[in-house]
Amino acid sequence: MQIALFGTSEFAIPTLEHIQSSGHTIVAVVTQPARPRGRGRKSNPGPVETAARGLKLPVYTPKDPNATSFVDKLTRLHPDLCVLTAYGCILKQPLLQLPRHGFINLHPSLLPCYRGAAPIQRALFNGDTETGVTAIQMNTEIDAGDILNQKRVHIGPDETAGELTARLASAGADLILETISRISQGTVHMQPQNHSSATRAPKITESERLIDWGKTAVELHNLIRGLAPKPGAFTYFHNRRIIVLCSRLANVAAPAEPGTLILERPGLSVATGSGVLELLELKPEGRKVQSGQSFRNGYRPKQGDKFDR
């Protein structure tokens, strides 16, 4: 089968590599144009473009994939199927109806749960113990197409968004390859989503990243791991922003007001609205990542010092 893959972020790379090594022909890799990245803000290609060029695959970087000029260009490549995952642009007709088997999308949740831009983060925020990957037949509605295939994935109690993303990317690549096989054999079954059960997973806002120490230790642990390693949950200490990258629940009652540093315990522990949270890794503004103990050694907090909300 001739396939065009649409993807930009690292999440799409396992799918790209699986299709490339499967015997199918990748006629195009479509990805977002190079944009400023990193500390120097130099214009660099995205992860998928870099991987595709390393595999000697044809790469296209349209500013607008729905433009007639690009649709005509893709038409001349005669793809049988297009696969989209972590691309970063909404596609419209007539692009979606171009291949004879249409577009299939890999989404990192068990649809119809967590439709939107941040399904992995939202699942962790909510303390879910299970998620998964779903292959759907794309239509013009976001994440609302018929389900072609699904796979469930367990979530570890301390697993971060970065760790879960990597596992879902691998599971999703297997799922997509299995789905392509079913499509080519004519054995795929389409299951309409139950739209009344749909939940949303909108993009993370800056205000959501700010730690509210009045919440429970469990809620804050889920927030921190749901935002790690990027963009990170944050708090303030003596007016300096501190990004918290890793935490651990301490099975003790909070002996002080929320946000208060508990100096009687080793490492760096903080009272919350219910329970105590130990901070294992932090990144003070303008500094490197450090352990909770290193933070304590460097800042030398006094009795009664608090993290500001």
C-alpha positions as CSV (number, residue, x, y, z in Angstrom):
1,M,0.0,0.0,0.0
2,Q,1.2,3.5,-0.8
3,I,1.0,5.7,2.3
4,A,1.5,9.4,3.2
5,L,2.3,10.1,6.8
6,F,1.4,13.4,8.4
7,G,3.3,14.1,11.7
8,T,5.6,16.6,13.4
9,S,6.5,15.7,17.0
10,E,8.5,12.9,18.4
11,F,5.3,11.0,19.1
12,A,5.0,10.2,15.4
13,I,8.4,8.8,14.9
14,P,7.7,5.2,16.0
15,T,4.7,5.1,13.6
16,L,6.9,6.4,10.8
17,E,9.6,3.8,11.4
18,H,7.1,1.0,11.7
19,I,5.5,1.8,8.4
20,Q,8.8,2.3,6.7
21,S,10.0,-1.2,7.8
22,S,6.7,-3.0,7.1
23,G,6.9,-3.4,3.3
24,H,4.5,-0.5,2.6
25,T,5.7,2.4,0.5
26,I,5.8,5.8,2.1
27,V,5.3,8.2,-0.8
28,A,5.4,11.4,1.3
29,V,6.1,12.5,4.9
30,V,4.2,15.7,5.5
31,T,5.3,17.8,8.5
32,Q,5.1,21.3,9.9
33,P,7.7,23.8,8.5
34,A,10.9,24.5,10.4
35,R,10.4,27.0,13.2
36,P,12.5,28.7,15.9
37,R,13.4,26.2,18.6
38,G,15.7,25.9,21.6
39,R,17.6,28.6,23.6
40,G,19.1,30.2,20.5
41,R,15.7,30.3,18.7
42,K,17.3,29.1,15.5
43,S,14.9,27.8,12.8
44,N,15.3,24.0,13.0
45,P,13.3,21.2,11.5
46,G,11.0,19.2,13.7
47,P,11.7,15.7,14.9
48,V,9.7,13.9,12.2
49,E,11.4,15.9,9.4
50,T,14.8,15.0,10.8
51,A,13.9,11.3,11.1
52,A,12.3,11.2,7.6
53,R,15.3,12.7,5.9
54,G,17.6,10.3,7.8
55,L,15.5,7.5,6.2
56,K,15.8,9.1,2.7
57,L,12.1,9.7,2.5
58,P,10.4,12.5,0.5
59,V,9.5,15.3,2.9
60,Y,6.9,18.1,2.3
61,T,6.5,21.0,4.7
62,P,3.5,23.0,3.4
63,K,2.5,26.1,5.4
64,D,-1.1,25.3,4.6
65,P,-1.7,21.6,3.8
66,N,-5.3,22.4,2.8
67,A,-4.2,24.8,0.0
68,T,-5.1,23.7,-3.5
69,S,-1.5,23.7,-4.6
70,F,-0.5,21.1,-2.0
71,V,-3.6,19.0,-2.4
72,D,-2.8,18.8,-6.2
73,K,0.8,17.9,-5.3
74,L,-0.3,15.1,-3.0
75,T,-2.9,13.9,-5.6
76,R,-0.1,13.3,-8.1
77,L,1.6,10.9,-5.6
78,H,-1.5,8.6,-5.6
79,P,-1.5,7.6,-1.9
80,D,-3.9,4.7,-1.0
81,L,-4.0,5.9,2.6
82,C,-2.9,8.8,4.7
83,V,-1.9,8.3,8.4
84,L,-1.9,11.3,10.7
85,T,-0.5,11.5,14.2
86,A,0.8,14.5,16.2
87,Y,0.8,16.7,13.1
88,G,-0.4,20.0,14.6
89,C,-2.8,21.3,11.9
90,I,-6.5,20.8,11.2
91,L,-7.2,19.2,7.8
92,K,-10.2,19.9,5.7
93,Q,-12.0,18.6,2.6
94,P,-11.0,17.9,-0.1
95,L,-7.7,16.8,1.4
96,L,-9.4,14.2,3.7
97,Q,-11.1,12.5,0.8
98,L,-8.1,12.4,-1.5
99,P,-6.8,8.8,-0.7
100,R,-9.1,5.9,-1.6
101,H,-8.9,4.7,2.0
102,G,-9.1,8.2,3.5
103,F,-7.1,9.4,6.5
104,I,-6.6,7.5,9.7
105,N,-5.6,9.3,12.9
106,L,-3.6,7.9,15.9
107,H,-4.9,9.5,19.1
108,P,-3.3,8.9,22.5
109,S,-6.5,8.1,24.5
110,L,-9.3,5.7,24.6
111,L,-11.7,7.8,22.5
112,P,-14.3,9.2,23.0
113,C,-12.5,10.1,26.2
114,Y,-10.0,13.0,26.1
115,R,-10.7,14.5,22.7
116,G,-8.3,17.4,22.1
117,A,-4.7,18.6,22.4
118,A,-3.7,17.3,25.8
119,P,-5.1,13.8,26.4
120,I,-2.0,12.4,28.1
121,Q,-1.7,15.3,30.5
122,R,-5.4,15.4,31.4
123,A,-5.4,11.6,32.1
124,L,-2.6,12.1,34.6
125,F,-4.1,15.2,36.2
126,N,-7.2,13.1,36.9
127,G,-5.2,10.2,38.4
128,D,-6.4,7.7,35.8
129,T,-4.9,4.2,36.1
130,E,-5.6,3.3,32.4
131,T,-5.4,5.0,29.1
132,G,-4.7,3.8,25.6
133,V,-4.3,4.6,21.9
134,T,-7.1,4.8,19.3
135,A,-7.0,4.6,15.5
136,I,-10.0,6.5,13.9
137,Q,-11.2,7.2,10.4
138,M,-10.8,11.0,10.2
139,N,-13.6,13.4,9.4
140,T,-13.9,17.1,9.6
141,E,-14.7,17.0,13.4
142,I,-11.8,16.9,15.8
143,D,-11.2,13.4,17.2
144,A,-14.8,12.3,16.4
145,G,-14.4,9.8,13.6
146,D,-15.3,6.2,13.7
147,I,-13.1,3.9,15.7
148,L,-11.0,1.4,13.7
149,N,-8.9,-0.1,16.5
150,Q,-8.0,0.5,20.1
151,K,-5.4,-0.7,22.7
152,R,-5.5,-0.2,26.4
153,V,-2.4,0.8,28.4
154,H,-1.9,0.8,32.1
155,I,-0.6,4.0,33.8
156,G,1.9,3.7,36.6
157,P,1.2,5.6,39.9
158,D,4.3,7.8,39.5
159,E,4.6,7.7,35.7
160,T,5.2,11.1,34.1
161,A,3.7,12.6,30.9
162,G,7.1,12.1,29.2
163,E,7.3,8.4,30.2
164,L,3.7,7.7,29.2
165,T,4.0,9.5,25.9
166,A,6.9,7.3,24.9
167,R,5.0,4.1,25.8
168,L,1.9,5.3,24.0
169,A,3.9,6.2,20.9
170,S,5.3,2.7,20.7
171,A,1.9,1.1,21.4
172,G,0.3,3.4,18.8
173,A,2.8,2.4,16.1
174,D,1.9,-1.2,16.6
175,L,-1.8,-0.4,16.5
176,I,-1.4,1.6,13.3
177,L,0.4,-1.2,11.5
178,E,-2.2,-3.7,12.6
179,T,-5.0,-1.3,11.4
180,I,-3.3,-0.7,8.0
181,S,-3.1,-4.5,7.6
182,R,-6.8,-4.8,8.3
183,I,-7.6,-2.0,5.8
184,S,-5.6,-3.6,3.1
185,Q,-7.3,-7.0,3.7
186,G,-10.7,-5.5,3.9
187,T,-11.3,-6.8,7.4
188,V,-11.4,-3.5,9.3
189,H,-14.5,-2.8,11.4
190,M,-15.7,0.8,11.9
191,Q,-17.4,1.6,15.3
192,P,-19.1,5.0,15.6
193,Q,-18.1,6.8,18.8
194,N,-20.6,7.4,21.5
195,H,-20.5,11.2,21.3
196,S,-22.6,11.6,24.5
197,S,-19.7,10.0,26.4
198,A,-17.0,12.3,25.0
199,T,-14.7,14.2,27.3
200,R,-12.4,17.1,26.4
201,A,-8.7,17.5,26.8
202,P,-8.0,21.2,25.9
203,K,-4.5,22.6,25.6
204,I,-2.8,23.3,29.0
205,T,-2.9,26.9,30.1
206,E,-0.3,28.8,32.0
207,S,-2.6,29.3,35.0
208,E,-3.1,25.5,35.3
209,R,0.7,25.1,35.7
210,L,0.8,27.2,38.9
211,I,0.8,25.0,42.0
212,D,-2.0,25.6,44.5
213,W,-0.7,24.3,47.7
214,G,-4.2,24.3,49.2
215,K,-5.0,21.2,47.0
216,T,-4.3,17.7,48.3
217,A,-0.9,16.1,48.0
218,V,-2.4,13.5,45.6
219,E,-3.8,16.2,43.3
220,L,-0.5,18.1,43.2
221,H,1.5,14.9,42.6
222,N,-0.7,14.2,39.6
223,L,-0.3,17.8,38.3
224,I,3.5,17.6,38.6
225,R,3.9,14.3,36.8
226,G,1.3,15.3,34.2
227,L,3.5,18.3,33.3
228,A,6.9,16.6,33.5
229,P,9.3,17.1,31.9
230,K,7.7,19.9,29.9
231,P,6.3,22.5,30.4
232,G,6.5,21.8,34.1
233,A,4.4,22.8,37.1
234,F,5.7,25.8,39.0
235,T,5.6,27.7,42.3
236,Y,7.5,30.6,43.7
237,F,10.1,30.9,46.5
238,H,11.2,34.4,47.6
239,N,9.7,35.7,44.3
240,R,11.7,33.3,42.2
241,R,9.9,30.9,39.9
242,I,10.6,27.3,40.7
243,I,9.6,24.5,38.3
244,V,8.9,21.2,40.0
245,L,9.7,18.2,37.9
246,C,9.4,15.2,40.2
247,S,7.6,14.5,43.5
248,R,6.6,11.7,45.8
249,L,3.8,11.3,48.2
250,A,4.8,11.2,51.9
251,N,2.4,9.1,53.9
252,V,2.0,11.6,56.8
253,A,-0.4,14.3,57.8
254,A,0.4,17.9,57.0
255,P,1.7,19.6,60.3
256,A,1.6,23.2,59.0
257,E,-0.2,25.5,56.6
258,P,-0.3,24.6,52.9
259,G,2.9,25.6,51.1
260,T,5.1,25.5,54.3
261,L,8.4,23.8,54.0
262,I,8.8,21.0,56.6
263,L,12.3,21.2,57.8
264,E,12.0,18.4,60.3
265,R,12.0,15.9,57.5
266,P,15.0,15.1,55.3
267,G,15.0,16.3,51.7
268,L,12.5,18.9,50.7
269,S,8.9,18.3,51.9
270,V,6.0,20.6,51.7
271,A,2.6,20.7,53.5
272,T,-0.5,20.7,51.3
273,G,-4.2,21.1,51.9
274,S,-4.2,17.4,52.8
275,G,-1.0,15.4,53.3
276,V,2.7,16.1,52.6
277,L,4.5,16.1,49.2
278,E,8.2,15.5,48.9
279,L,9.8,17.4,46.0
280,L,12.6,15.3,44.4
281,E,13.6,17.4,41.4
282,L,13.3,21.2,40.8
283,K,14.6,23.8,38.4
284,P,14.9,27.3,39.9
285,E,14.6,30.1,37.3
286,G,17.9,30.5,35.4
287,R,19.5,27.4,37.0
288,K,20.0,23.7,36.3
289,V,17.8,20.9,37.5
290,Q,18.6,19.9,41.1
291,S,17.5,17.6,43.8
292,G,15.2,18.7,46.6
293,Q,18.1,18.3,49.0
294,S,20.4,20.4,46.8
295,F,17.7,23.1,46.7
296,R,17.4,23.1,50.5
297,N,21.2,23.3,50.9
298,G,21.5,26.2,48.5
299,Y,18.5,28.3,49.6
300,R,18.7,27.4,53.3
301,P,15.0,27.9,54.1
302,K,14.1,29.0,57.7
303,Q,11.4,27.7,59.9
304,G,8.0,28.8,58.6
305,D,9.2,29.6,55.0
306,K,6.6,28.9,52.4
307,F,6.3,28.4,48.7
308,D,4.0,31.1,47.3
309,R,1.0,30.2,45.3
